[in-house]
Structure formats: C-alpha cells, structure tokens
Amino acid sequence: MSAVIDTHHHDHAHGPAKGLMRWVLTTNHKDIGSMYLWFSFAMFLLGGSMAMVIRAELFQPGLQLVQPEFFNQMTTTHGLIMVFGAVMPAFVGLANWMIPLMIGAPDMALPRMNNFSFWLLPMAFGLLVSTLFMEGGGPNFGWTFYAPLSTTYAPPSVTFFIFAIHLAGISSIMGAINIIATILNLRAPGMTLMKMPLFVWTWLITAFLLIAVMPVLAGVVTMMLMDIHFGTSFFNAAGGGDPVMFQHIFWFFGHPEVYIMILPAFGAVSQIIPAFSRKPLFGYTSMVYATAAIAFLSFIVWAHHMFTVGIPITGELFFMYATMLIAVPTGVKVFNWVSTMFRGALTFEAPMLFAVAFVILFTIGGFSGLMLAIAPADFQYHDTYFVVAHFHYVLVPGAIFGIFASAYYWLPKWTGHMYDETLAKTHFWMSFIGMNLAFFPMHFVGLAGMPRRIPDYNVMFANFNMISSVGAFMFGVTQLLFLFIVIKCIKGGTKAAANPWEGAEGLEWTVPSPAPYHTFTTPPEVK
Amino acid sequence: MSEQQSNKPVVTRLVLTVIGMFAFGFLMVPLYDVMCDALGINGKTSGTAYRQEVEHIDESRTLRVQFVATRAQGMAWDFNPDAEQLSLHPGETREMLFYAHNPTDRPMVAQAIPSVSPAKAAAYFHKTECFCFTQQVLQPGESVEMPVRFIVDPALPTDVKHLTLAYTLFDVSERMPDKLASASAQAH
C-alpha cells in the first residue's frame, strides 16, 4: 500500500524532466518563460548585428561595405526581427514567468497551447532568416512592407516572409489568449481586478490589443499572398485595387502594435519604481484607466503614419488631434511615476537605473512623437531620420530598457542568486551613453533632411552619422556584457532571499528564490 | 478539471474575436471603397457612366482641365491625350481623345485607371463616357483613338479653378486570358 501511495505522491510533485525533451515537451510556465526570454535575447543579438551592419555602412558617406540591395535587406530584417522576434517574445516571456507568480496561479491556463505558441517562433524566424540566403535575397521593402514594393516588386522569397509573419502572428494570438484566460480565471481568491499588480493589468490590456490587431496583420499578408499568387488585385491599381489601402490596413494593425510593445514596459516600470522608492505606486487607479485609454486611442490614430499620402484636410486634422490626445494619458503615467519617486527613499540598483532612464528617455521619444503628430510639420519630417530617432527613443530606452529593468528586478527570483551589481551598473551606463550617442544625433540629421533607409548620404551629415555609429557599436558590444552578467548570475553569486528588494511587494516575493518548479499549487489568500 | 471548464467560455469568445478581426481586415477593403466613394476622397472617380442631366451651364466660371497620360512600369504602348488641356464652363459636356498604339508584335489588353486632382474635385467630375470603363484590346501595331466625355458639376467648390485628369495605363493581358484569347483568334 505504501508503495502505491508513494508513486501517487511522486506523480504530483515531480520536478523538471531530464534532458533535451524537457524543453521540447514542457508545459511549465517557468520553463516556457525562460525559453521565450532566451529566444528573444538570441533574436536581439541577431537583429542587433544587422543594426551593426547598417551603422558600419553609415559610418562614412559613400558605399563602403555593402551594396544597397543588401543594405535594404538589413534595414528590413533588423526591424522585423526586433519587433516580432525580440521585443514581443521578451514581454511574453516575462508574462509567462511572472503573471502566474503575481496572481497566485499554479501555471498558465492553457499550458499545452503555451508550449505550441513558443515553438512556433523558432519556426517563424528560421523561415524569415532563411530568406536572406535565397536567390534574390530576403525582404528588402522595409519592415512596414508597403505594397506594391512587397508585392509587384518583391523578391521571390516574399512568400516565405508572408508565412513567417503568419506563424509569428498565430504564436502571438495564442499567447494572448492564454494570458487573458490566465488572468481572468486563475487569480488567487481575494485578488480582485483592481488589486492586480500593474504589470498584470498592462499585460491584460496588451493581450486584448494583440487579439484585436494580429488577425488584421494576418489578413493583410494574406491579401499580399493572394495578389502575388492568385491574381487578385487588393493593392494593384491595374485591377481596381489601391496601394494606399495597404497602408491603411497595415497601420490599423501597426499603431496598436507600437503600444503592444510599450504597455508591458509601462507595467514593469510601475512595479519597479515603487519598490526602489519604498512607497506604494502613486495613482494606481489612474494608471489602470490611463493604460486602457491609451489602448483605446491607439485604434483611431493610424493615419498619422500616412499624412503625406494625400488624405483630406479634415482627416489630417482628426488624426492629428486624436494623436495628440494620447499625450494626456501618457502624461498621467509619467506624472504618477515621478510622484511615486517624489520624497521616496530612493536607491539606484540596476533595475531602478533602467526604470528611471526609461521615464526620462521615453518622455523624449514622446515629445518627438508629438512633433511628428503635427500634420503640417510632418511633411518635413516624414521618412527622415527624425522618424528613426523618434521610434528608437520609444523602443530602445522604452521597451528594451523596460525589459532590462524587469530582467534585473526578477533575476534573483529566477536564478536564486543576486546578479553582479557593479557589472549591471556598467551595463546600464554603457547602454545609456551608447544609446543616446547613437540616436540623439539622428534628430538633427533628420530635421536637416537625411532620408531613412538609404545606404549613402550627403557629406554634410558625416559627423553626426559617425557619432551615431560609434554610439551604436558601444550599445551593441555592451549587450554581450549583459549576456555575461546573466550567465554569471545563473552559475552562482550571493544567495538571494525570497524578497531580495527592501521595498518590493507582491505575491512573487512570497515564494522562495529561486522559485520552485511548481508554485501556488494551493492558492494563496489575498487580503 | 473545474479550471479547464471555466476556461472554455473565455477561450471560445477570444477565438471568435480573432476570427471576427481577421474577417474585419478583409471587410476594410469594401469599406475603403465605400468611404472613398461616399466622401469623394482619394481622387477616385466613378467607374460607371454618369446618366443624370446637368441643368445649367455656369458661364460665369471658367475652369482649366489638364490631361495627363502615364504608362505603368513595363507597359509598352504609346499613350497620350490629343491636347494637354482645355478650358470649359462648369455644366458643359466636353470630349477629349486619347491616342493609344500597340507597338509590340503580340495582341495586348490594357486598362486605364483614372484619378482626379485636387482630390476633393473628384466627386464633381462626371464622365458620361470613358475608355476607362472597359479594357482596351489592341492587335500588334494597331492604334486607337479613345474618347472620354465629361461634365464638371457646377456645384464644384469655387476655390477649384484648375483640375487634372490623369490616366495610368496598365498592361492587364495576363489577368484577362479570355479577352486575350479572342483577340489572338481575330489576329489569325
């Protein structure tokens, strides 16, 4: 009898399986979260090396290293990999790891689908990267793949690009369904919606954005596929279609997409700033409503990406004012973060450094966004390096610093060790300086008229471009230091307590560090 | 198991939303055309002949209408208007001839796509007859003169004094195998 009972007991408390198949077959949210994070980091390095090629070519005017055809493939795949392969999976990885821990759930609601949605990603990006080695080269039409560049004039490999986007989209949709089901169904008793940590809130809203717009992206690439192979004319004027319509459908997806990449970072920063200010978050409720307001507004501003296509003046005015309106809820958030820090007992460990830099630098990106929102001025800025400066300021110190901050904040929970604080601070300062050196001069060359996506430029832009390239190399090399810090932290270091941060609050800090393979098998009580 | 059951309603609803949004992406295509038609934006003119009568001719205004003929990339035909521009009064019916010639040694089918600028004038530019309503089939070396007959509505906003009617001519031979086949049959 006792043997039977033992077996029974063993079935319910098993640890991770051994060997490679553990990772292939796992349904554990922590394993899947780790795989997402490692995958996105690999993609970050790959997309980053493409950025290094771009910056090396732009180090000096004239063509030195690569031909324009290859340069176009680099700008395109850099954008695609960073958006769909690095930033989005990194946040899904954080969600997988942290949401069950933060709401007191034993795992994600749909663990098998979770496994599938992760394993689609290596397929999708394997396919995308393989196009670079095909005849005619990889995608060269910009990450926004405007028709007819991406249909009539595309290289033959565009079909593989379309399927890669389909796979990545299906993966995101399944991830979003899983996150919504987890948050709605698996919260610990007493955890009402308005008691949820903000990271969970922002992810809930992000998941709804994903559900709403990823199918539209799937639709638009399907239309491309049909135009290319089945003789339809969605975007072909000769058959009664309209290339401008591509831009409308794309940006109907594309604008919510930029909030998909930033809202989870808002959530993470809203966890980290209170922890290192040793104060509760200022204005929790307004944070929730501001996030929802941003998500709603993101659906009615898409045409600000296309002010120059010739939309009527009333349309320009509508999209201009709607876009500027987004500054209001975003301003509420920045105000709340600053107010949380105000008269707090601040310390500046690596997560806090990244979070504070996030607030300052994301705001700069927001301001250049406001400049771009001014329809008459946008005719000057459109398709220049000013746009490149803007979206790198919201994505690098926005999304990516948010991910770094989260990684340092939760690394002790993941690994059970403290990371090396000195190296982490070095990583921060090198990233901070490198990133500003790389992207700040782009504002100036953009305003002076340097076009984006061009491998050569007027000699008058030479000095600023050289500074940009030096900054970019510095930022790029520094990320290898991050890899080293993470590996060092996994291998060993000071043992981390269950709650290594003095001011951190939340259910994730009530479980031991490293978090056991199974947590909250009996739900905690939330008061 | 109870957890699994509580997941089902929410997952069903989310999957239905996903399918709905995928369909919405495609719905944006007709929606786009309807919006462009209804608001007269995007320089799109009506694809069918204008049948109504315009009652009066507004002699007090004189408009300049300019004609532009462009060949899409890869289109071999010669294509140009009879005159670069003409002056008219709103309400007048006027005609312009466009000349097309197929210099190649094979029958070809072409489609002209019109566009009016400024875009807000498109809704007031009525074509009673246009070669753009159908495809053109030309035998090797054949030429044709194609008419467009049009009226500019007297309701055109008064700040518009100058309109441009632009045609882009596309080679649609591959998309129109039926027409091409009958054209080839004629040639032999």
Boltz contact constraints between the chains, C-beta under 6 A:
constraints:
  - contact:
      token1: [A, 109]
      token2: [B, 7]
      max_distance: 6.0
  - contact:
      token1: [A, 173]
      token2: [B, 18]
      max_distance: 6.0
  - contact:
      token1: [A, 177]
      token2: [B, 14]
      max_distance: 6.0
  - contact:
      token1: [A, 181]
      token2: [B, 7]
      max_distance: 6.0
  - contact:
      token1: [A, 181]
      token2: [B, 10]
      max_distance: 6.0
  - contact:
      token1: [A, 181]
      token2: [B, 11]
      max_distance: 6.0
  - contact:
      token1: [A, 184]
      token2: [B, 10]
      max_distance: 6.0
  - contact:
      token1: [A, 185]
      token2: [B, 6]
      max_distance: 6.0
  - contact:
      token1: [A, 185]
      token2: [B, 7]
      max_distance: 6.0
  - contact:
      token1: [A, 211]
      token2: [B, 14]
      max_distance: 6.0
  - contact:
      token1: [A, 211]
      token2: [B, 17]
      max_distance: 6.0
  - contact:
      token1: [A, 211]
      token2: [B, 18]
      max_distance: 6.0
  - contact:
      token1: [A, 212]
      token2: [B, 21]
      max_distance: 6.0
  - contact:
      token1: [A, 215]
      token2: [B, 18]
      max_distance: 6.0
  - contact:
      token1: [A, 215]
      token2: [B, 21]
      max_distance: 6.0
  - contact:
      token1: [A, 215]
      token2: [B, 22]
      max_distance: 6.0
  - contact:
      token1: [A, 216]
      token2: [B, 21]
      max_distance: 6.0
  - contact:
      token1: [A, 216]
      token2: [B, 25]
      max_distance: 6.0
  - contact:
      token1: [A, 218]
      token2: [B, 22]
      max_distance: 6.0
  - contact:
      token1: [A, 219]
      token2: [B, 22]
      max_distance: 6.0
  - contact:
      token1: [A, 219]
      token2: [B, 25]
      max_distance: 6.0
  - contact:
      token1: [A, 219]
      token2: [B, 26]
      max_distance: 6.0
  - contact:
      token1: [A, 237]
      token2: [B, 113]
      max_distance: 6.0
  - contact:
      token1: [A, 238]
      token2: [B, 111]
      max_distance: 6.0
  - contact:
      token1: [A, 238]
      token2: [B, 170]
      max_distance: 6.0
  - contact:
      token1: [A, 238]
      token2: [B, 172]
      max_distance: 6.0
  - contact:
      token1: [A, 245]
      token2: [B, 32]
      max_distance: 6.0
  - contact:
      token1: [A, 249]
      token2: [B, 28]
      max_distance: 6.0
  - contact:
      token1: [A, 312]
      token2: [B, 41]
      max_distance: 6.0
